[in-house]
Amino acid sequence: MSTSSLMARQVVNLVPVPIPGRVEELIAEGIPEDALVAWAAAERAAHQVHLSRGPHYAEARERALADVARNNKIAAAHNPGLIVTAGGAR
């Protein structure tokens, strides 16, 4: 086997690296405030979905999922990478 075919078969495990605060601020400065607010609200709503387990929390879960969808629509209008999922794959 050639080296290039071996490299193509390797699985890369990326380790999350924290972003320094100043870099995070620079990134946020380039995103409109309404998109950032919507992204933060979608994050909070996704957390509420995880807290709303069980049949007796069905109404709260549906409300949180609607909040995630509504805020994702606003955030994704600016950048599709800001979409928040409620536990599923992106």
GIJO-V400320 format. One record per pair of residues at least 12 apart in sequence whose C-alpha atoms are under 7 Angstrom apart, sorted by the first residue. I is the first residue (numbers start at 1). J is the second residue. D is the distance in Angstrom with one decimal. If there is no record, write none. Layout:
BEGIN
<<I;J;D> <I;J;D>>
END
This chain:
BEGIN
<<35;74;6.1> <35;75;4.5> <35;78;6.6> <38;71;4.8> <38;72;6.9> <38;74;6.2> <38;75;5.7> <39;71;6.4> <39;72;6.7> <39;75;5.7> <39;82;6.5> <41;71;6.6> <42;67;6.6> <42;68;4.6> <42;71;5.4> <42;72;6.4> <42;84;6.2> <43;84;6.4> <45;64;5.1> <45;65;7.0> <45;67;6.0> <45;68;5.6> <46;64;6.8> <46;68;6.2> <46;85;6.8> <46;86;4.7> <48;64;6.1> <49;61;5.1> <49;64;5.7> <49;65;6.6> <49;86;6.5> <72;84;6.5>>
END
